Amino acid sequence: MYYTKSTRTDENIYRYDKFTIKMKEIFLKTEDNIKIAINYINNGNESVVIICPGWFMTKDSKAFLKMSNDLSKYFDIITMDFRGHGKSSGFYTFSAKEESDLKTVIDYAKSNNYEQIHLLGFSLGGALVLLQGEKTSNGISKIITVSTPSEFYKIENRMYSPDAWIPTLFHKFEPRRWLTIRAGNPFLKKRKPVDIIQNIKCPTLFIAGEKDPTVLPWHTKKLHDKATCRKAYKLFPKTRHAEDIYLDYPEEFIKTCVNWLKD
């Protein structure tokens, strides 16, 4: 594995809305030669959180920039683009090949000698943090998985429901981001989170939104109930899918994550 650096500005400072993020954009290579782009906020902390967006979201999405900034007050942060998204290369395979992407980012974090490496994943990104968190060789300390499907082919994905996109349209209206999404073969064989959840040893927090129209809350609850590790389940009321929970409850979401990771 290797990486090269690129900069957004000479000082690696990203200015967004009402805040400024000092971070580096770094490119890694997977074993199958896919370029993976990450944003790295290094504040000299002993712990790092790897943030894994789901399908159709990127490290530079407004929601994930704000979330990264909020969490960087407590941890170093690595936010990634999976293949077929943003500045990463390749085509998205809906969790079939993306385990390699996350493994590459975990290896990069390990090379920086952190005492603790945590995973925070959303939707299919949440599935991937479980699939990689199962592997004890990765040395993951804690996991937070948000709106995670128990298995890909049971995702409800009521994308045409007004409740699926109208409430957060203002926050997530990013046509440039949409143009970076490159879908691959959705029918490749995938591992199922529900089949491996009992193998996870590290403490895991399961989060769901009560009104999620994409991955109904029963998925996350089922994963929680089947898990044998130290675990907790939190259902946020009257909110929806994945990063929408953060957008609706920014302070409570961050507090919930920080408390779990620092406990």
VMD Tcl script that draws the C-alpha trace (Angstrom):
set ca {
  {0.00 0.00 0.00}
  {1.22 3.50 -0.71}
  {-0.16 7.00 -0.79}
  {0.54 10.37 -2.34}
  {-0.53 13.78 -1.13}
  {-2.38 16.56 -2.89}
  {-3.54 19.91 -1.58}
  {-6.69 21.97 -1.87}
  {-4.84 25.15 -0.88}
  {-1.18 25.81 -0.10}
  {-1.92 25.44 3.60}
  {-4.32 22.49 3.27}
  {-7.16 24.56 4.65}
  {-10.74 23.96 3.54}
  {-13.17 26.80 4.11}
  {-16.80 25.82 4.29}
  {-19.78 27.88 5.34}
  {-19.09 29.20 8.86}
  {-16.09 27.07 9.73}
  {-12.61 26.23 8.52}
  {-11.14 22.71 8.44}
  {-7.40 22.19 8.40}
  {-6.89 18.84 6.71}
  {-4.91 16.99 4.09}
  {-6.28 15.21 1.07}
  {-4.39 11.96 0.57}
  {-4.68 9.22 -2.02}
  {-4.15 5.54 -1.20}
  {-4.04 2.45 -3.41}
  {-5.92 -0.79 -2.75}
  {-4.60 -4.24 -3.54}
  {-6.68 -4.24 -6.73}
  {-5.15 -0.91 -7.78}
  {-8.10 1.36 -6.98}
  {-7.28 4.91 -5.90}
  {-8.97 5.83 -2.61}
  {-9.24 9.49 -1.60}
  {-9.34 10.49 2.06}
  {-9.55 13.70 4.07}
  {-7.22 13.53 7.07}
  {-7.59 15.85 10.06}
  {-4.53 15.33 12.26}
  {-4.68 17.20 15.55}
  {-2.21 14.98 17.35}
  {-4.79 12.86 19.17}
  {-4.13 9.32 20.34}
  {-7.33 8.05 18.71}
  {-8.64 8.31 15.15}
  {-12.15 7.82 13.77}
  {-12.51 6.53 10.22}
  {-15.79 7.85 8.78}
  {-17.36 5.71 6.05}
  {-20.20 7.29 4.03}
  {-22.79 5.19 2.27}
  {-23.91 4.97 -1.35}
  {-24.14 8.34 -3.11}
  {-22.30 10.25 -0.36}
  {-18.67 11.40 -0.34}
  {-16.04 12.72 2.04}
  {-16.69 16.22 0.65}
  {-20.47 16.09 1.04}
  {-21.66 19.00 3.18}
  {-22.99 16.67 5.86}
  {-19.71 14.78 6.17}
  {-17.54 17.90 6.15}
  {-19.58 19.31 9.03}
  {-19.60 16.00 10.88}
  {-15.84 15.59 10.42}
  {-15.28 19.08 11.76}
  {-17.49 18.43 14.80}
  {-15.82 15.13 15.68}
  {-12.31 16.55 15.14}
  {-12.70 18.42 18.44}
  {-12.29 15.03 20.13}
  {-10.41 12.73 17.73}
  {-8.25 12.76 14.65}
  {-10.49 12.09 11.65}
  {-10.15 10.20 8.38}
  {-13.15 10.51 6.06}
  {-13.05 8.39 2.92}
  {-14.49 8.11 -0.56}
  {-15.27 4.51 -1.44}
  {-14.56 3.42 -5.01}
  {-16.94 4.94 -7.54}
  {-17.45 8.02 -5.37}
  {-15.94 11.49 -5.31}
  {-12.22 11.50 -6.00}
  {-11.71 7.76 -5.69}
  {-11.42 5.72 -8.87}
  {-13.27 2.60 -9.98}
  {-16.94 1.64 -9.78}
  {-19.07 1.03 -6.70}
  {-20.06 -2.59 -6.13}
  {-22.44 -2.08 -3.17}
  {-20.12 -3.73 -0.58}
  {-18.80 -6.60 -2.74}
  {-15.31 -5.09 -3.24}
  {-15.36 -2.09 -0.93}
  {-13.99 -4.08 2.01}
  {-10.63 -3.69 0.28}
  {-11.08 0.10 0.28}
  {-11.71 0.24 4.01}
  {-8.91 -2.21 4.77}
  {-6.51 0.09 2.92}
  {-7.63 3.08 4.99}
  {-7.36 1.08 8.22}
  {-3.81 0.09 7.26}
  {-2.98 3.75 6.67}
  {-4.35 4.68 10.10}
  {-2.31 1.87 11.70}
  {0.83 3.22 10.03}
  {0.32 6.42 12.03}
  {0.62 4.50 15.32}
  {-2.70 5.43 16.89}
  {-3.52 3.86 20.23}
  {-7.13 3.43 19.14}
  {-8.77 3.16 15.72}
  {-12.55 3.54 15.64}
  {-14.96 3.01 12.74}
  {-18.10 5.09 12.07}
  {-20.15 3.88 9.11}
  {-23.42 4.92 7.49}
  {-25.82 2.70 5.52}
  {-23.66 0.47 3.28}
  {-20.66 2.16 4.88}
  {-22.10 0.84 8.13}
  {-22.24 -2.65 6.67}
  {-18.60 -2.33 5.67}
  {-17.41 -1.27 9.13}
  {-19.06 -4.41 10.51}
  {-17.53 -6.63 7.84}
  {-14.05 -5.23 8.52}
  {-14.58 -4.88 12.25}
  {-15.13 -8.63 12.40}
  {-11.48 -9.17 11.45}
  {-9.52 -8.99 14.69}
  {-6.27 -8.46 12.76}
  {-7.49 -4.95 11.93}
  {-7.21 -4.00 15.59}
  {-10.39 -1.93 15.70}
  {-11.18 -0.52 19.15}
  {-14.85 0.44 18.77}
  {-17.53 0.62 16.08}
  {-20.54 2.84 15.46}
  {-22.85 1.66 12.70}
  {-25.73 3.85 11.51}
  {-28.79 2.78 9.47}
  {-27.09 -0.44 8.50}
  {-28.83 -3.10 6.39}
  {-28.78 -6.63 7.73}
  {-28.23 -7.74 4.14}
  {-28.14 -5.89 0.83}
  {-31.07 -7.57 -0.90}
  {-33.46 -6.76 1.94}
  {-32.94 -2.99 1.73}
  {-36.34 -1.34 1.30}
  {-35.00 1.79 -0.48}
  {-38.25 3.70 -0.89}
  {-36.36 6.40 -2.75}
  {-39.46 7.80 -4.44}
  {-41.15 8.51 -1.13}
  {-41.19 12.28 -0.47}
  {-40.09 11.49 3.06}
  {-36.88 10.03 1.65}
  {-35.45 13.25 0.26}
  {-37.62 16.37 0.68}
  {-36.83 16.97 4.40}
  {-33.06 17.12 3.78}
  {-32.99 18.37 0.19}
  {-31.52 21.76 1.14}
  {-28.67 20.17 3.08}
  {-27.88 17.55 0.45}
  {-28.48 19.37 -2.84}
  {-25.04 18.86 -4.40}
  {-25.23 18.26 -8.17}
  {-21.44 18.21 -8.51}
  {-21.25 15.36 -6.02}
  {-23.97 13.44 -7.84}
  {-21.92 13.58 -11.04}
  {-18.99 11.81 -9.37}
  {-20.97 8.66 -8.57}
  {-20.14 5.64 -10.72}
  {-22.14 2.49 -10.09}
  {-20.76 -0.93 -10.91}
  {-22.33 -4.39 -10.86}
  {-24.86 -4.59 -7.99}
  {-25.21 -8.37 -8.38}
  {-21.72 -9.42 -7.29}
  {-21.62 -11.77 -4.31}
  {-21.54 -9.91 -0.99}
  {-20.99 -10.91 2.59}
  {-23.99 -10.26 4.82}
  {-23.60 -8.32 8.08}
  {-26.26 -10.52 9.69}
  {-24.12 -13.60 9.02}
  {-20.99 -12.26 10.74}
  {-22.32 -9.95 13.44}
  {-21.89 -12.54 16.21}
  {-18.14 -12.70 15.39}
  {-17.48 -9.04 16.25}
  {-15.59 -8.70 19.52}
  {-15.13 -4.93 19.86}
  {-17.84 -2.75 21.48}
  {-20.43 -1.69 18.90}
  {-23.09 1.02 18.97}
  {-26.07 0.56 16.63}
  {-27.96 3.72 15.61}
  {-31.18 3.98 13.56}
  {-33.72 6.61 12.54}
  {-37.36 5.97 13.43}
  {-38.69 7.09 10.02}
  {-35.94 5.68 7.82}
  {-37.53 4.90 4.40}
  {-34.37 3.37 2.94}
  {-33.18 0.89 5.57}
  {-36.02 0.36 8.02}
  {-35.00 0.32 11.70}
  {-35.63 -3.40 12.10}
  {-32.38 -4.05 10.22}
  {-30.26 -2.26 12.80}
  {-32.23 -3.72 15.71}
  {-31.79 -7.24 14.35}
  {-28.04 -6.73 14.05}
  {-27.90 -5.38 17.59}
  {-29.93 -8.26 18.99}
  {-27.76 -10.87 17.30}
  {-24.45 -9.27 18.31}
  {-22.61 -10.86 21.25}
  {-20.08 -8.07 21.91}
  {-20.59 -5.20 24.34}
  {-23.29 -3.27 22.55}
  {-25.93 -0.55 22.67}
  {-28.85 0.49 20.46}
  {-30.18 4.03 19.99}
  {-33.25 4.92 17.94}
  {-33.49 8.61 17.06}
  {-37.17 9.66 16.86}
  {-38.82 11.27 13.84}
  {-35.72 11.18 11.67}
  {-34.58 9.27 8.63}
  {-31.62 7.60 7.02}
  {-27.91 7.59 7.86}
  {-26.42 11.13 7.83}
  {-29.96 12.57 8.03}
  {-29.86 11.63 11.72}
  {-26.84 13.88 12.18}
  {-28.45 16.69 10.17}
  {-31.62 16.54 12.30}
  {-29.85 16.05 15.65}
  {-26.28 17.36 15.21}
  {-25.47 17.99 18.86}
  {-27.10 14.84 20.19}
  {-25.58 12.68 17.46}
  {-22.06 13.95 18.12}
  {-22.52 13.62 21.88}
  {-23.79 10.05 21.46}
  {-20.79 9.10 19.33}
  {-18.21 10.78 21.56}
  {-19.64 9.25 24.73}
  {-19.56 5.78 23.19}
  {-16.03 6.07 21.85}
  {-14.59 7.59 25.04}
  {-16.43 5.34 27.50}
}
mol new
graphics top color blue
foreach p $ca { graphics top sphere $p radius 0.5 }
foreach p [lrange $ca 0 end-1] q [lrange $ca 1 end] { graphics top cylinder $p $q radius 0.2 }
display resetview
